[in-house]
């Protein structure tokens, strides 16, 4: 491994597909929070044969990194998921878990050391597997009806400045002026933008649509996560679509 991840330790999980995959199968990088009270519990779960969950890399509360599944093996981190034309993203992704109690146990900001570590390992993975910027995602992006991680405190804007993931280029004052303003006739266009970005827009009721909008807001408009469509959301989605 390169010197930028030289402090990595190994604690292998038994939860992975035994068949090795080709390097060119790796097209996505997926970020998660653990949703567990502490490192000890999270690591225990991720390395427990009966849990059926794992990840490739784990970032501890203090910002240290542990490899749990080698890159060329499929780790079990994404579950039922979809982005664009890809389903069951475990097969085509690297999964990184970041220690954080999550929404259930007192969600908190990710630490400076955690993000510093995340940037380091992400840059290494992106370069090694030539991962596109629009294929660097959160668990909630690929499974919005059932997942919230890594959540609204995850610093997507900061990461985008390090060329990790996408972000819009709209002035914050302009966006704030649009917040809460309704325009129902633009909702269909907003849905099309999200679908073109990669979101799975197969929803069966209004509650499911709101969950998808919340996932979008957690990612791109963390200041207000209400699951309601407004012109600010529309403007952001249009900007992201045009940047592709």
NUVEX-778185 format. One record per residue: residue number from 1; residue in one letter; chain; x, y, z of N, C-alpha, C in turn. Coordinates in Angstrom, 3 decimals. Layout:
! NUVEX-778185
{NUM A A {X Y Z} {X Y Z} {X Y Z}}
...
***
This chain:
! NUVEX-778185
{1 X A {0.839 -1.207 0.000} {0.000 0.000 0.000} {0.872 1.255 0.000}}
{2 X A {0.365 2.308 -0.550} {1.094 3.557 -0.598} {1.214 4.161 0.795}}
{3 X A {2.134 5.110 0.929} {2.405 5.687 2.247} {1.221 6.439 2.824}}
{4 X A {0.266 6.856 1.983} {-0.870 7.618 2.493} {-1.849 6.772 3.309}}
{5 X A {-1.686 5.464 3.263} {-2.519 4.604 4.102} {-1.650 3.643 4.921}}
{6 X A {-0.427 4.079 5.205} {0.521 3.185 5.861} {0.147 2.843 7.299}}
{7 X A {-0.689 3.653 7.932} {-1.074 3.398 9.321} {-2.237 2.414 9.443}}
{8 X A {-2.649 1.854 8.339} {-3.787 0.950 8.341} {-3.462 -0.351 9.076}}
{9 X A {-4.420 -0.800 9.883} {-4.304 -2.108 10.519} {-5.317 -3.053 9.873}}
{10 X A {-5.196 -4.338 10.188} {-6.068 -5.347 9.573} {-6.857 -6.098 10.639}}
{11 X A {-8.167 -6.216 10.406} {-9.036 -7.029 11.253} {-10.099 -7.613 10.325}}
{12 X A {-9.770 -8.736 9.723} {-10.612 -9.251 8.654} {-11.970 -9.747 9.148}}
{13 X A {-12.991 -9.428 8.341} {-14.347 -9.922 8.569} {-14.550 -11.187 7.745}}
{14 X A {-15.329 -12.148 8.262} {-15.639 -13.350 7.481} {-16.780 -13.123 6.490}}
{15 X A {-17.353 -11.919 6.494} {-18.560 -11.651 5.708} {-18.233 -11.030 4.352}}
{16 X A {-17.955 -11.897 3.390} {-17.668 -11.434 2.040} {-17.896 -12.591 1.071}}
{17 X A {-18.052 -12.262 -0.216} {-18.196 -13.299 -1.243} {-16.841 -13.944 -1.500}}
{18 X A {-16.817 -15.263 -1.574} {-15.555 -15.982 -1.712} {-14.910 -15.801 -3.087}}
{19 X A {-15.742 -15.557 -4.088} {-15.202 -15.384 -5.438} {-14.600 -14.000 -5.613}}
{20 X A {-13.369 -13.970 -6.063} {-12.683 -12.704 -6.296} {-13.280 -12.003 -7.516}}
{21 X A {-13.318 -10.683 -7.493} {-13.827 -9.934 -8.646} {-12.674 -9.273 -9.402}}
{22 X A {-12.920 -8.940 -10.649} {-11.933 -8.215 -11.440} {-11.846 -6.774 -10.953}}
{23 X A {-10.697 -6.209 -11.070} {-10.471 -4.820 -10.656} {-11.427 -3.858 -11.363}}
{24 X A {-11.716 -4.131 -12.643} {-12.572 -3.215 -13.409} {-14.043 -3.286 -13.018}}
{25 X A {-14.405 -4.201 -12.130} {-15.778 -4.271 -11.618} {-16.043 -3.187 -10.571}}
{26 X A {-14.975 -2.648 -10.000} {-15.120 -1.651 -8.932} {-15.369 -0.282 -9.551}}
{27 X A {-16.590 0.211 -9.396} {-16.989 1.462 -10.033} {-17.541 2.491 -9.041}}
{28 X A {-17.835 2.061 -7.809} {-18.470 2.941 -6.832} {-17.694 2.950 -5.514}}
{29 X A {-17.788 4.075 -4.834} {-17.271 4.214 -3.474} {-18.441 4.664 -2.609}}
{30 X A {-18.773 3.858 -1.593} {-19.958 4.119 -0.772} {-19.546 4.407 0.673}}
{31 X A {-20.051 5.527 1.208} {-19.771 5.927 2.587} {-20.946 5.590 3.501}}
{32 X A {-20.627 5.132 4.702} {-21.620 4.774 5.710} {-21.214 5.361 7.063}}
{33 X A {-22.171 5.541 7.955} {-21.806 5.613 9.378} {-22.205 4.293 10.012}}
{34 X A {-21.590 3.977 11.140} {-21.826 2.667 11.754} {-23.192 2.566 12.415}}
{35 X A {-23.681 3.674 12.993} {-24.946 3.623 13.723} {-24.853 2.781 14.984}}
{36 X A {-23.652 2.689 15.550} {-23.410 1.916 16.766} {-22.832 2.849 17.834}}
{37 X A {-23.012 2.473 19.101} {-22.634 3.364 20.204} {-21.131 3.611 20.316}}
{38 X A {-20.327 2.641 19.919} {-18.876 2.818 20.018} {-18.150 1.887 19.045}}
{39 X A {-16.842 2.071 18.970} {-16.022 1.263 18.063} {-16.095 -0.228 18.387}}
{40 X A {-16.025 -0.530 19.659} {-15.997 -1.939 20.070} {-17.218 -2.696 19.564}}
{41 X A {-18.395 -2.105 19.737} {-19.634 -2.755 19.285} {-19.702 -2.842 17.761}}
{42 X A {-19.266 -1.776 17.101} {-19.320 -1.750 15.639} {-18.381 -2.790 15.032}}
{43 X A {-17.160 -2.850 15.536} {-16.182 -3.812 15.017} {-16.643 -5.243 15.292}}
{44 X A {-17.217 -5.444 16.477} {-17.733 -6.776 16.824} {-18.811 -7.218 15.831}}
{45 X A {-19.698 -6.299 15.491} {-20.773 -6.633 14.547} {-20.221 -6.889 13.152}}
{46 X A {-19.312 -6.049 12.708} {-18.788 -6.158 11.347} {-17.897 -7.381 11.147}}
{47 X A {-17.420 -7.968 12.245} {-16.573 -9.163 12.140} {-17.267 -10.418 12.667}}
{48 X A {-18.566 -10.291 12.958} {-19.333 -11.425 13.469} {-19.906 -12.223 12.295}}
{49 X A {-19.607 -13.500 12.264} {-20.053 -14.375 11.178} {-21.565 -14.362 10.996}}
{50 X A {-22.307 -14.149 12.073} {-23.772 -14.215 12.018} {-24.442 -12.886 11.677}}
{51 X A {-23.676 -11.820 11.593} {-24.283 -10.501 11.358} {-24.597 -10.252 9.881}}
{52 X A {-23.862 -10.932 9.001} {-24.050 -10.767 7.545} {-23.791 -9.346 7.060}}
{53 X A {-22.958 -8.608 7.786} {-22.564 -7.269 7.336} {-21.051 -7.112 7.475}}
{54 X A {-20.490 -6.261 6.628} {-19.055 -5.994 6.671} {-18.775 -4.726 5.872}}
{55 X A {-17.519 -4.408 5.719} {-17.107 -3.284 4.882} {-15.664 -3.551 4.462}}
{56 X A {-15.182 -2.782 3.554} {-13.776 -2.920 3.172} {-12.866 -2.169 4.151}}
{57 X A {-13.299 -0.954 4.520} {-12.498 -0.144 5.430} {-13.362 0.432 6.542}}
{58 X A {-12.771 0.511 7.718} {-13.462 1.046 8.901} {-12.607 2.173 9.466}}
{59 X A {-13.228 3.323 9.689} {-12.521 4.456 10.288} {-13.020 4.627 11.722}}
{60 X A {-12.114 4.514 12.673} {-12.461 4.554 14.091} {-12.813 5.965 14.543}}
{61 X A {-13.299 6.064 15.754} {-13.657 7.363 16.330} {-12.460 8.313 16.361}}
{62 X A {-11.280 7.769 16.593} {-10.073 8.597 16.684} {-9.425 8.852 15.328}}
{63 X A {-9.980 8.239 14.261} {-9.469 8.505 12.927} {-8.426 7.530 12.433}}
{64 X A {-8.385 6.345 13.025} {-7.507 5.288 12.521} {-8.286 4.417 11.539}}
{65 X A {-7.557 3.732 10.664} {-8.233 2.938 9.638} {-7.921 1.451 9.780}}
{66 X A {-8.961 0.661 9.605} {-8.852 -0.794 9.670} {-9.389 -1.375 8.366}}
{67 X A {-8.617 -2.272 7.765} {-9.141 -2.984 6.602} {-9.822 -4.256 7.085}}
{68 X A {-11.061 -4.459 6.618} {-11.840 -5.625 7.037} {-12.071 -6.636 5.920}}
{69 X A {-12.121 -6.147 4.688} {-12.253 -7.032 3.525} {-11.331 -6.487 2.436}}
{70 X A {-10.486 -7.330 1.840} {-9.642 -6.861 0.735} {-10.491 -6.345 -0.427}}
{71 X A {-9.967 -5.367 -1.145} {-10.725 -4.679 -2.191} {-11.350 -5.612 -3.228}}
{72 X A {-10.644 -6.645 -3.614} {-11.119 -7.482 -4.717} {-12.136 -8.534 -4.298}}
{73 X A {-12.562 -8.470 -3.056} {-13.660 -9.329 -2.600} {-14.875 -8.453 -2.302}}
{74 X A {-16.048 -8.995 -2.558} {-17.300 -8.254 -2.349} {-17.661 -8.257 -0.862}}
{75 X A {-17.654 -7.075 -0.252} {-18.075 -6.931 1.146} {-19.577 -6.681 1.189}}
{76 X A {-20.184 -6.972 2.333} {-21.647 -6.885 2.469} {-22.029 -5.606 3.219}}
{77 X A {-22.056 -4.504 2.502} {-22.298 -3.207 3.151} {-23.484 -2.439 2.572}}
{78 X A {-23.821 -2.669 1.320} {-24.847 -1.857 0.653} {-26.243 -2.463 0.726}}
{79 X A {-26.332 -3.797 0.752} {-27.636 -4.446 0.784} {-28.440 -4.161 -0.471}}
{80 X A {-29.757 -4.159 -0.329} {-30.634 -3.858 -1.460} {-30.420 -2.398 -1.845}}
{81 X A {-29.942 -2.163 -3.048} {-29.521 -0.817 -3.427} {-29.587 -0.640 -4.942}}
{82 X A {-29.599 0.632 -5.348} {-29.664 0.925 -6.788} {-29.138 2.332 -7.040}}
{83 X A {-28.373 2.466 -8.097} {-27.937 3.782 -8.569} {-27.803 3.707 -10.082}}
{84 X A {-28.555 4.519 -10.775} {-28.551 4.433 -12.227} {-29.013 3.050 -12.672}}
{85 X A {-28.223 2.410 -13.506} {-28.565 1.084 -14.010} {-27.998 -0.046 -13.163}}
{86 X A {-27.311 0.306 -12.097} {-26.687 -0.708 -11.245} {-27.568 -1.037 -10.043}}
{87 X A {-27.750 -2.325 -9.817} {-28.489 -2.796 -8.648} {-27.552 -3.632 -7.776}}
{88 X A {-27.920 -3.785 -6.499} {-27.105 -4.579 -5.571} {-25.643 -4.142 -5.662}}
{89 X A {-25.385 -2.933 -5.196} {-24.088 -2.297 -5.439} {-22.902 -2.933 -4.713}}
{90 X A {-23.143 -3.891 -3.835} {-22.019 -4.598 -3.222} {-21.040 -5.102 -4.275}}
{91 X A {-21.592 -5.614 -5.368} {-20.775 -6.245 -6.406} {-19.814 -5.279 -7.083}}
{92 X A {-20.160 -4.001 -7.069} {-19.395 -3.020 -7.846} {-18.842 -1.870 -7.009}}
{93 X A {-18.703 -2.089 -5.710} {-18.313 -0.958 -4.870} {-17.297 -1.323 -3.791}}
{94 X A {-16.666 -0.273 -3.286} {-15.870 -0.324 -2.068} {-16.689 0.370 -0.996}}
{95 X A {-16.828 -0.246 0.175} {-17.612 0.330 1.256} {-16.737 0.780 2.416}}
{96 X A {-16.938 2.017 2.856} {-16.206 2.558 4.006} {-17.186 2.895 5.120}}
{97 X A {-16.980 2.306 6.281} {-17.779 2.599 7.479} {-17.011 3.579 8.364}}
{98 X A {-17.708 4.607 8.824} {-17.094 5.603 9.701} {-17.799 5.566 11.047}}
{99 X A {-17.032 5.453 12.089} {-17.597 5.360 13.431} {-18.411 6.601 13.781}}
{100 X A {-19.681 6.390 14.063} {-20.588 7.472 14.461} {-21.863 6.811 14.981}}
{101 X A {-22.371 7.237 16.137} {-23.567 6.595 16.688} {-24.809 6.727 15.822}}
{102 X A {-24.803 7.668 14.897} {-25.933 7.795 13.977} {-27.170 8.394 14.616}}
{103 X A {-28.227 8.491 13.844} {-29.448 9.153 14.284} {-30.112 8.461 15.474}}
{104 X A {-29.862 7.187 15.631} {-30.526 6.435 16.692} {-29.871 6.610 18.062}}
{105 X A {-28.566 6.899 18.064} {-27.835 6.933 19.340} {-27.119 8.255 19.624}}
{106 X A {-27.573 9.332 19.000} {-26.953 10.633 19.282} {-25.988 11.056 18.187}}
{107 X A {-26.518 11.205 17.011} {-25.734 11.576 15.819} {-24.874 12.798 16.095}}
{108 X A {-23.615 12.723 15.714} {-22.690 13.827 15.968} {-21.855 14.129 14.730}}
{109 X A {-21.188 15.255 14.764} {-20.292 15.628 13.667} {-19.146 14.628 13.582}}
{110 X A {-18.684 14.392 12.387} {-17.511 13.556 12.195} {-16.281 14.383 12.574}}
{111 X A {-15.320 13.751 13.215} {-14.163 14.487 13.720} {-13.195 14.858 12.596}}
{112 X A {-12.362 15.825 12.903} {-11.337 16.260 11.947} {-10.443 15.084 11.543}}
{113 X A {-10.041 14.289 12.519} {-9.164 13.148 12.230} {-9.859 12.099 11.368}}
{114 X A {-11.155 11.893 11.616} {-11.904 10.940 10.789} {-11.956 11.396 9.333}}
{115 X A {-12.250 12.671 9.127} {-12.369 13.193 7.763} {-11.011 13.230 7.077}}
{116 X A {-9.986 13.567 7.822} {-8.623 13.556 7.273} {-8.257 12.155 6.786}}
{117 X A {-8.596 11.156 7.585} {-8.348 9.759 7.228} {-9.194 9.351 6.021}}
{118 X A {-10.454 9.771 6.024} {-11.371 9.437 4.933} {-10.876 10.009 3.610}}
{119 X A {-10.413 11.238 3.631} {-9.892 11.871 2.419} {-8.691 11.086 1.889}}
{120 X A {-7.830 10.702 2.791} {-6.608 9.972 2.418} {-6.934 8.638 1.731}}
{121 X A {-7.774 7.833 2.373} {-8.095 6.517 1.814} {-8.963 6.640 0.563}}
{122 X A {-9.858 7.639 0.538} {-10.724 7.825 -0.634} {-9.913 8.194 -1.862}}
{123 X A {-8.960 9.096 -1.708} {-8.123 9.499 -2.840} {-7.334 8.307 -3.388}}
{124 X A {-6.878 7.481 -2.483} {-6.142 6.277 -2.875} {-7.041 5.343 -3.701}}
{125 X A {-8.264 5.115 -3.216} {-9.206 4.207 -3.893} {-9.647 4.781 -5.237}}
{126 X A {-9.976 6.073 -5.245} {-10.443 6.730 -6.471} {-9.393 6.628 -7.572}}
{127 X A {-8.153 6.876 -7.206} {-7.064 6.818 -8.186} {-6.818 5.380 -8.650}}
{128 X A {-6.802 4.449 -7.706} {-6.492 3.052 -8.032} {-7.526 2.429 -8.961}}
{129 X A {-8.817 2.756 -8.744} {-9.887 2.129 -9.514} {-10.569 3.079 -10.490}}
{130 X A {-10.009 4.285 -10.611} {-10.523 5.264 -11.576} {-12.034 5.481 -11.408}}
{131 X A {-12.437 5.777 -10.186} {-13.861 5.933 -9.867} {-14.334 7.339 -10.231}}
{132 X A {-15.435 7.415 -10.969} {-16.016 8.702 -11.361} {-16.547 9.447 -10.143}}
{133 X A {-16.476 10.765 -10.205} {-16.920 11.604 -9.096} {-18.393 11.406 -8.754}}
{134 X A {-19.222 11.174 -9.783} {-20.661 11.007 -9.547} {-21.019 9.590 -9.099}}
{135 X A {-19.995 8.764 -8.860} {-20.219 7.418 -8.335} {-19.625 7.263 -6.933}}
{136 X A {-19.433 8.403 -6.292} {-19.017 8.446 -4.887} {-20.241 8.865 -4.097}}
{137 X A {-20.793 7.947 -3.301} {-22.150 8.102 -2.787} {-22.257 7.741 -1.314}}
{138 X A {-23.380 8.141 -0.723} {-23.723 7.717 0.620} {-24.706 6.563 0.561}}
{139 X A {-24.800 5.821 1.657} {-25.732 4.697 1.713} {-27.160 5.168 1.452}}
{140 X A {-27.493 6.350 1.945} {-28.846 6.883 1.757} {-29.123 7.247 0.298}}
{141 X A {-28.080 7.517 -0.477} {-28.278 7.798 -1.909} {-28.740 6.549 -2.643}}
{142 X A {-28.164 5.406 -2.286} {-28.442 4.175 -3.030} {-29.559 3.331 -2.406}}
{143 X A {-29.987 3.705 -1.203} {-31.098 3.004 -0.537} {-31.919 4.005 0.277}}
{144 X A {-32.502 5.021 -0.383} {-33.154 6.123 0.334} {-34.404 5.742 1.117}}
{145 X A {-35.035 4.640 0.776} {-36.260 4.256 1.481} {-35.973 3.589 2.823}}
{146 X A {-34.707 3.196 3.050} {-34.421 2.485 4.288} {-33.174 2.969 5.038}}
{147 X A {-32.384 3.869 4.456} {-31.136 4.284 5.096} {-31.008 5.798 5.204}}
{148 X A {-30.313 6.255 6.272} {-30.076 7.682 6.492} {-28.584 8.034 6.488}}
{149 X A {-27.742 7.019 6.517} {-26.308 7.299 6.634} {-25.658 7.627 5.283}}
{150 X A {-24.616 8.447 5.312} {-23.898 8.976 6.473} {-24.527 10.212 7.114}}
{151 X A {-25.652 10.687 6.593} {-26.415 11.747 7.246} {-26.019 13.162 6.903}}
{152 X A {-26.781 14.096 7.466} {-26.647 15.514 7.122} {-25.392 16.176 7.674}}
{153 X A {-24.722 15.547 8.642} {-23.489 16.117 9.195} {-22.244 15.685 8.415}}
{154 X A {-22.440 14.831 7.446} {-21.311 14.372 6.642} {-20.873 15.502 5.706}}
{155 X A {-19.576 15.823 5.647} {-19.125 17.045 4.945} {-18.929 16.879 3.441}}
{156 X A {-20.011 16.649 2.730} {-19.920 16.442 1.286} {-19.314 17.650 0.556}}
{157 X A {-19.671 18.838 1.004} {-19.153 20.045 0.342} {-17.639 20.122 0.477}}
{158 X A {-17.129 19.868 1.667} {-15.686 19.855 1.904} {-15.001 18.785 1.058}}
{159 X A {-15.587 17.598 1.034} {-14.992 16.506 0.261} {-14.935 16.846 -1.225}}
{160 X A {-15.974 17.526 -1.713} {-15.998 17.874 -3.140} {-14.840 18.802 -3.503}}
{161 X A {-14.432 19.631 -2.553} {-13.285 20.517 -2.790} {-11.987 19.726 -2.906}}
{162 X A {-12.005 18.510 -2.366} {-10.851 17.602 -2.470} {-11.028 16.625 -3.637}}
{163 X A {-12.015 16.929 -4.497} {-12.334 16.096 -5.672} {-12.835 14.709 -5.275}}
{164 X A {-13.631 14.691 -4.204} {-14.279 13.462 -3.751} {-15.784 13.710 -3.750}}
{165 X A {-16.479 13.215 -4.766} {-17.918 13.430 -4.860} {-18.262 14.746 -5.534}}
{166 X A {-19.540 14.897 -5.860} {-20.004 16.093 -6.575} {-20.688 17.071 -5.623}}
{167 X A {-20.749 18.323 -6.053} {-21.439 19.377 -5.326} {-21.877 20.428 -6.327}}
{168 X A {-22.891 21.187 -5.967} {-23.373 22.233 -6.872} {-22.508 23.492 -6.752}}
{169 X A {-22.720 24.419 -7.653} {-21.901 25.643 -7.678} {-22.754 26.901 -7.522}}
{170 X A {-23.852 26.796 -6.787} {-24.789 27.921 -6.661} {-24.488 28.736 -5.402}}
{171 X A {-24.574 30.049 -5.527} {-24.375 30.960 -4.403} {-25.375 30.667 -3.283}}
{172 X A {-24.878 30.609 -2.048} {-25.726 30.237 -0.906} {-26.855 31.234 -0.659}}
{173 X A {-26.616 32.510 -0.949} {-27.665 33.522 -0.758} {-28.811 33.315 -1.746}}
{174 X A {-28.457 32.955 -2.958} {-29.486 32.672 -3.972} {-30.327 31.477 -3.529}}
{175 X A {-29.645 30.442 -3.056} {-30.358 29.247 -2.614} {-31.292 29.545 -1.448}}
{176 X A {-30.790 30.288 -0.479} {-31.599 30.584 0.706} {-32.859 31.357 0.340}}
{177 X A {-32.754 32.196 -0.678} {-33.924 32.985 -1.110} {-35.008 32.107 -1.726}}
{178 X A {-34.616 30.892 -2.160} {-35.569 29.973 -2.789} {-36.141 28.952 -1.808}}
{179 X A {-35.557 28.894 -0.616} {-35.951 27.874 0.357} {-37.410 28.033 0.783}}
{180 X A {-38.146 26.948 0.687} {-39.542 26.951 1.121} {-40.518 27.443 0.073}}
{181 X A {-40.006 27.967 -1.037} {-40.893 28.462 -2.090} {-41.391 27.297 -2.943}}
{182 X A {-42.683 27.248 -3.146} {-43.305 26.114 -3.835} {-43.463 26.382 -5.330}}
{183 X A {-43.426 25.317 -6.074} {-43.694 25.371 -7.504} {-43.994 23.958 -7.971}}
{184 X A {-45.225 23.535 -7.762} {-45.598 22.146 -8.016} {-45.388 21.726 -9.472}}
{185 X A {-45.500 22.674 -10.397} {-45.365 22.290 -11.802} {-43.915 21.922 -12.153}}
{186 X A {-42.948 22.236 -11.248} {-41.556 21.866 -11.495} {-41.169 20.560 -10.802}}
{187 X A {-42.092 19.983 -10.056} {-41.791 18.746 -9.340} {-41.424 17.612 -10.296}}
{188 X A {-42.160 17.477 -11.371} {-41.868 16.404 -12.328} {-40.476 16.542 -12.932}}
{189 X A {-40.091 17.778 -13.217} {-38.750 18.028 -13.765} {-37.686 17.686 -12.720}}
{190 X A {-37.952 18.028 -11.462} {-37.048 17.708 -10.348} {-36.841 16.200 -10.241}}
{191 X A {-37.923 15.456 -10.370} {-37.854 13.982 -10.319} {-37.008 13.441 -11.472}}
{192 X A {-37.150 14.044 -12.636} {-36.348 13.635 -13.795} {-34.871 13.912 -13.549}}
{193 X A {-34.567 15.079 -12.968} {-33.170 15.410 -12.649} {-32.575 14.378 -11.684}}
{194 X A {-33.336 14.034 -10.652} {-32.844 13.058 -9.676} {-32.611 11.697 -10.314}}
{195 X A {-33.529 11.307 -11.168} {-33.380 10.020 -11.852} {-32.146 10.017 -12.745}}
{196 X A {-31.899 11.123 -13.422} {-30.726 11.225 -14.286} {-29.424 11.271 -13.492}}
{197 X A {-29.481 11.804 -12.273} {-28.312 11.772 -11.406} {-27.978 10.343 -10.995}}
{198 X A {-29.031 9.519 -10.834} {-28.815 8.128 -10.448} {-29.793 7.601 -9.421}}
{199 X A {-30.542 8.515 -8.778} {-31.479 8.086 -7.737} {-32.546 7.152 -8.293}}
{200 X A {-32.898 6.161 -7.502} {-33.983 5.247 -7.860} {-35.314 5.935 -7.546}}
{201 X A {-36.030 6.343 -8.565} {-37.275 7.085 -8.388} {-38.511 6.197 -8.499}}
{202 X A {-38.327 4.923 -8.180} {-39.465 3.998 -8.172} {-40.116 4.018 -6.790}}
{203 X A {-41.054 4.930 -6.611} {-41.750 5.047 -5.331} {-43.234 4.755 -5.551}}
{204 X A {-43.883 4.268 -4.498} {-45.283 3.841 -4.656} {-46.272 4.756 -3.944}}
{205 X A {-45.775 5.694 -3.147} {-46.672 6.631 -2.450} {-45.911 7.898 -2.083}}
{206 X A {-46.642 8.874 -1.566} {-46.053 10.174 -1.233} {-45.000 10.050 -0.131}}
{207 X A {-45.221 9.163 0.818} {-44.265 8.975 1.906} {-42.913 8.499 1.377}}
{208 X A {-42.935 7.603 0.405} {-41.684 7.120 -0.179} {-40.985 8.218 -0.973}}
{209 X A {-41.765 9.044 -1.681} {-41.169 10.171 -2.402} {-40.491 11.125 -1.425}}
{210 X A {-41.125 11.369 -0.291} {-40.537 12.259 0.714} {-39.222 11.708 1.259}}
{211 X A {-39.133 10.386 1.397} {-37.891 9.769 1.857} {-36.763 9.976 0.846}}
{212 X A {-37.106 9.889 -0.424} {-36.106 10.113 -1.471} {-35.657 11.573 -1.457}}
{213 X A {-36.610 12.483 -1.302} {-36.276 13.910 -1.229} {-35.415 14.186 0.001}}
{214 X A {-35.724 13.535 1.117} {-34.913 13.697 2.324} {-33.480 13.231 2.093}}
{215 X A {-33.320 12.113 1.392} {-31.978 11.611 1.093} {-31.216 12.631 0.250}}
{216 X A {-31.892 13.218 -0.718} {-31.285 14.255 -1.551} {-30.912 15.468 -0.703}}
{217 X A {-31.810 15.865 0.201} {-31.555 17.020 1.059} {-30.396 16.772 2.029}}
{218 X A {-30.336 15.576 2.599} {-29.226 15.256 3.505} {-27.892 15.380 2.792}}
{219 X A {-27.904 15.055 1.528} {-26.674 15.093 0.734} {-26.352 16.511 0.266}}
{220 X A {-27.340 17.219 -0.273} {-27.070 18.478 -0.963} {-27.705 19.724 -0.340}}
{221 X A {-28.605 19.548 0.633} {-29.212 20.708 1.301} {-29.422 20.361 2.775}}
{222 X A {-28.302 20.148 3.518} {-28.398 19.671 4.895} {-28.977 20.698 5.881}}
{223 X A {-29.110 21.941 5.460} {-29.641 22.971 6.354} {-31.112 22.740 6.695}}
{224 X A {-31.840 22.095 5.817} {-33.267 21.815 6.059} {-33.632 20.486 5.416}}
{225 X A {-33.959 19.526 6.251} {-34.336 18.197 5.761} {-35.775 17.935 6.173}}
{226 X A {-36.690 18.257 5.296} {-38.113 18.116 5.620} {-38.865 17.215 4.639}}
{227 X A {-38.172 16.743 3.608} {-38.815 15.874 2.628} {-39.799 16.590 1.730}}
{228 X A {-39.778 17.934 1.761} {-40.704 18.719 0.948} {-39.960 19.342 -0.237}}
{229 X A {-40.574 19.233 -1.383} {-39.981 19.820 -2.580} {-40.153 21.336 -2.563}}
{230 X A {-39.075 22.050 -2.846} {-39.172 23.508 -3.009} {-38.212 23.944 -4.114}}
{231 X A {-38.202 25.235 -4.407} {-37.396 25.738 -5.514} {-35.897 25.637 -5.241}}
{232 X A {-35.498 25.634 -3.983} {-34.085 25.459 -3.651} {-33.622 24.061 -4.082}}
{233 X A {-34.419 23.056 -3.741} {-34.103 21.684 -4.157} {-34.049 21.585 -5.681}}
{234 X A {-34.998 22.218 -6.335} {-35.048 22.206 -7.795} {-33.785 22.823 -8.395}}
{235 X A {-33.393 23.976 -7.853} {-32.219 24.690 -8.361} {-30.951 23.858 -8.199}}
{236 X A {-30.817 23.197 -7.050} {-29.642 22.357 -6.790} {-29.619 21.166 -7.751}}
{237 X A {-30.762 20.500 -7.888} {-30.834 19.334 -8.761} {-30.523 19.704 -10.215}}
{238 X A {-31.035 20.829 -10.658} {-30.776 21.292 -12.026} {-29.296 21.589 -12.222}}
{239 X A {-28.689 22.226 -11.226} {-27.263 22.550 -11.295} {-26.415 21.288 -11.381}}
{240 X A {-26.745 20.284 -10.545} {-26.005 19.017 -10.548} {-26.157 18.301 -11.878}}
{241 X A {-27.365 18.340 -12.413} {-27.631 17.716 -13.713} {-26.781 18.371 -14.808}}
{242 X A {-26.690 19.695 -14.766} {-25.933 20.422 -15.782} {-24.418 20.245 -15.637}}
{243 X A {-23.981 19.907 -14.433} {-22.555 19.705 -14.190} {-22.061 18.333 -14.647}}
{244 X A {-23.002 17.420 -14.887} {-22.612 16.053 -15.240} {-21.885 16.001 -16.591}}
***
